[in-house]
């Protein structure tokens, strides 16, 4: 089963796209409509055709010509919510995007598809969503399996868990499997391995711009030890309250991981998208820059993220780590 060409849906910053290109595969086109991600795509992959429109407006007759010419479809459709009847997915506005992925597979009939999502999908509606998605793919002619993958097991310096659905067309008589782990826990790539050479290089190259924290925030951060969060005993009174005008009566807590300092000797926690939502640098009194978070997501430094800082954070945080995508691509080629 030879795999050469692919289509990249819900491309975002192109984590899957870059990983599969690095594995020697050829993208026919990507689909992405969010303007900051569109700008990032055009800057970094000017030769990859981009359909920058709502995927729901792309007609079957537009993608029909790709039937028999595309070996693989990849993507991570957002999943806001689901409805089911038995093991059948029911169309509603919140989960339409999963149907769009399924529709592209149904029309183009690739040999293989790979779909990424949050692992909470497996337990949604007591597992009915997972069963329904599997049933939809089986109905259109695919053998399907799924697995929760930890990115750190594949050389990514991040304890990032996501569910992957892998399907192979039934007529190819090959059952889908996932690759063996490439890294053991004793040999995980660490935060220190990938970002410490950037210290002192701030503002020297794209996306490596530190947050301009105010004095209260800087002092608060300075009290947090490497690999830890806000001390159990709490913070001194002068830095315990939020410093933003809309937050002054709220005591800062260890919510999410905004006030958690990464350790140089371990993989990072999950890079969560959003404004200033990246965790704290192991040794500097600030949150990670977009470039540092991108390093943790295994984006090469030649990828430049467009848009506001917040939009860059969202793009980096939502991406599939490039190294994980590469390992999946290499495995699919072997299958």
N, C-alpha and C positions, 0 to 999 in steps of 0.2 A: 504494500500500500504506500504509494509515493505521495508525499505532501509537499506542495510548492507554494500555492497561492492562498491568501486568506482575506476575509473581510472583517473589519474591526468596528463593532457597534458600541455606542456609548463610550466613545474613545477617551474623553476627559483629557488629562495631560499626556496620555499615551504610554502608560506603564506596560500594558499588554502589548501594544503596538511595537514599542521599542524592543521588548524582550523577544518577540517573535521575529522581528527584523534582524536582531543580533544573531538569531539562530539560522539565518540564511533564507528565511521565507519572504515571499513577495506580497505586499499588501495591494489588493485591487482598489480598495477605497476604505475610508473611515467615515463614520457618521457621528456628528457632535453638533449640538446647537447652542450651547452656552458660550456667550461671546468671549469671555476671558480664555476659555479652553480652546476656542476656535483660533484666537490670536496665537496662543502657544503652539498649536498644531502647525499653523502656517509658517511660523518662524523656524521651527525645528525640522519640519518634514514637508518642505515646499513641493517636493516631487510626488507626495502621496495624495491622490485625489481626495478631497474632503467634501462630503455632502453636509453642508452646514444648515440643516433645517430639522424641524421636528420629524422624528422618524415615523410618526403616525401619518404624515402627509406623503410619504414615499409609497407610490402605488406598486402593486405586484408587477404590472407590465414594465416598470422601470428596472426591476431587479431580475425579471425573467431571463434576460439575455445572459446573465451570469451562471445560469444552471449548466452544470457540466464543466464550467471553467474555474470554479472556486472549490478548493479542497477542504477549506476549514472556515468556520465562523467563530469568532471570539467576542467576548464582551461581558460587562457587568451591569445589567439593567437595574436601576434603582427600584427598591421594593418598599413602598410606603404602607401597603396594606393589602389584604386579600379576602376574597370570598370564595367559598367552595360549596359544592353540593356533592356529597359522597367523595369520590376521588376526582371530581371534575372541577377545574377552575372555572369560576364565573366571572365574566367580564364586568369590571367596574372601573371607574376612572383611576382608582388608586393603584391598580396592578396592571394597567394596560401595557406598560412597557415590557413586562415579561412576555406578554402575548406578542409584542412586536419582535422580540428575539425569536420566539417560536415560529412566527410567520416567515421571517427571513430564512430560517432553516427549512421550513416546509417548501418554500418556493425555489430556493437555490439548490437544495438537496446536496449539501457538502458531504464529503466522506466523514468528517468529524466536526463536532462543535465543543467548545469549552465555555461554560458560563460561570461567572464568579458572583458570590453574594455574601452577605453577613451570615454568621453561623446561627443567629437567632431564627433564621428561616426554617431550620430543621425542626424547631419545637413549636413554631407558629401553628395555631389551631390544632394543637396536639399532634403535630406531624402530618396533618392532612395536606398542608401546602406542599411539602416536599413530595408526598405521594402523588398529588395532583400534577405537579410539574413533571415528574417522572412519567406519569401516565400520558400526558400530552405529547411528550417526545416519543414515547413508545408507539403511540397511535400513528405518528407520521413516519415510522419506520426506523427507529433507532434503538439500539441497546444502550442503556444508560446506567451509570453508577455515580455516586457522589461520595465525597470525603471532606472532613474538616482538616485543613492543612495549616500547620504552623510555619510561617515563613522562615523562622530561625533554623528550621531543620533543612533548609535548602540554601544556606549561606547568606541569609538576610539578617542584619544585626537588629532584629526587632521581633518581639513576641507577639506577632500579629496572626490571629486566627480567622480564617475565612472558609466558607464552604465552596467547593468547586463541583460542578456537574460536568461530567465528560460523557459524550455520546458518540458512538460509531454506527454508521449505517448498517442495517442488518444484513444486506446482501454481501457485505465485505467479509462476513463470517470471522470477525475479530472482536473479542470482548474487550471493553474498555478497562484499563487499570491505571493506577496512579504510580508515579515514579517512587523508587526507594529513596529514603532520606539520604542526602548527600553529606550531612554534617551531624556528628553526635553532640550531645549536650556538653561534653567535655571540651569540644572544639568549636563552640558557637563563635561566630564573628561578633565582636563587641563594639559598643559605642566608641570606645577609645581608639579602636582600630581604624575607624572611618572618618572621625571629625576632628581629632585633636590637632592635626596639622593645620587646621583652619584658624586656630587661635592666633591673634595678631595680624590676621589677613582681612579683618572686617572691612567692609566697603571697598575691597580691592578688586572684586569681580562680581558678576551679576548674582542677584538674589541673596548675597551674603551681607545683609543690612541688619544690624541689631535693633531691637525694639528700644525706643527712647523711654525707658521706665522712669517714673518720677522717684523722688528721693525716698518716700515711704516704701514704695514697692522694692526698690533696690535694697533697703535695709532689711525688709522682710525676707527677701530672697537670701541675703547674706547669712541669715540665721538657720537656713536649711542645709543639713549636711548631705554630702554626696551619697546618692542611693537611697535617700530618705525623703519624707514629706514634712509637713509642719510638725514640730515637736509635740509629743503627747501632752506635755505640760502647757501647751498653748504658746501664744506669742506675747511679747511685752505689750502693755497697754497702748503705747504710742504707734504700734504698727498692726494692732489686732483688728482694726476696723478697715473696711474698704475705703480707698482713697478717692474713688470716683464720686462725683456729686450725687449720683443716684444710688450710692451704695454705702453711705457713711454710717448707717445704723446697723449694718450687717457685719458680724464677726466672720473673718476669713476662716474657712474650714478646708479640709483636704478633699474638696469636691474634685471629681474627675482626676486629672493628673497635672493640672496647671501649676500647682505648687508642689511638684514632685521633682526632685533633682535626679537626673540620670546618673548611673554609675559607669565609669570608664571600663570596668571589668566585666560588664554584663551586656546582653542585648537590651535595646530600648523597650519601653512599653509601646503600645500601638500609637502611631502618629495619627492623632485625631484632627480632622480638618476644622478650620474656624479661625477667627481673629484671635491671635495671641493664645491659642489653645495648645501649642506645642509645649512639652515639658521643659524644665530648666536645664541649662547647660551643666555638665558635671563640675566645672571649676570656675566658670564665669558667672557673675551675678546678673543673669539675664535669661530669658527664654531662648530657645534655639532660633537661629535664623532659618529662613526658607531653604537656603542652600544646605545647611546642616541636616535639616529634616529630609531633604531630597537625597542626601548621601545615605541616610538611614533607610530610605526607601530604595536605595541602590540605583538611583538615577545617575548616569554619568554627568560630569560637570559641563559637558557640551550642551546639555539641555537647559534652555533658558525659559523661565516661566514668566508669562505676561500678566498684565492686570494689576489691580491694587494689591497691597500686601495680603489683605484678607483673602482676596480671590486666589492669590498664589498659594496661600496656606490650604485652602479648600482643595485646589487641584492636587497638591502634593499628598495631602492626607487621604484623599479618596482613591488614589491610584493603587493599582496592583503593583507590588514591588517588581522592578525590572528583572532582577535576578531570578525571582520565582517564576515569572513569565517565561524567561529563557529556559529554565529547567523543564517546565511543562512542555515547551515547544520541542526541545530535544527528545523528550520521552515520546511525544506524539509521533515525531518523525520515525523513531525506532518501531513503534507499533505498526 
